[in-house]
Amino acid sequence: MEAAEAVLEAFNAGLTDEQRLRVALAHEMAENMTVIAC
């Protein structure tokens, strides 16, 4: 789990703030769709 988080942090460090926001938004939308599907 910690290794995956480290990879994620390194990935996020390479993103601009706008890209990070879009990823967060896409993640949020995916969660909402999962809830709606259930």
C-alpha positions as CSV (number, residue, x, y, z in Angstrom):
1,M,0.0,0.0,0.0
2,E,2.8,2.4,0.9
3,A,4.7,1.7,-2.3
4,A,1.5,2.4,-4.3
5,E,1.1,5.7,-2.4
6,A,4.7,6.7,-3.1
7,V,4.2,6.0,-6.8
8,L,1.0,8.1,-6.7
9,E,2.8,11.0,-5.0
10,A,5.6,10.9,-7.6
11,F,3.0,10.9,-10.3
12,N,1.1,13.8,-8.7
13,A,4.4,15.8,-8.3
14,G,4.8,15.7,-12.1
15,L,1.4,17.1,-12.7
16,T,0.4,20.7,-12.9
17,D,-2.3,22.0,-10.5
18,E,-4.8,22.0,-13.4
19,Q,-4.1,18.4,-14.3
20,R,-4.3,17.4,-10.6
21,L,-7.7,19.1,-10.4
22,R,-8.9,17.3,-13.5
23,V,-7.8,13.9,-12.1
24,A,-9.5,14.7,-8.8
25,L,-12.7,15.7,-10.7
26,A,-12.6,12.6,-12.8
27,H,-12.2,10.4,-9.7
28,E,-15.1,12.2,-8.1
29,M,-17.3,11.6,-11.1
30,A,-16.3,7.9,-11.3
31,E,-17.3,7.5,-7.6
32,N,-20.6,9.1,-8.3
33,M,-21.3,6.9,-11.3
34,T,-20.5,3.8,-9.2
35,V,-23.0,4.9,-6.5
36,I,-25.6,5.6,-9.2
37,A,-25.0,2.2,-10.8
38,C,-25.6,0.5,-7.4
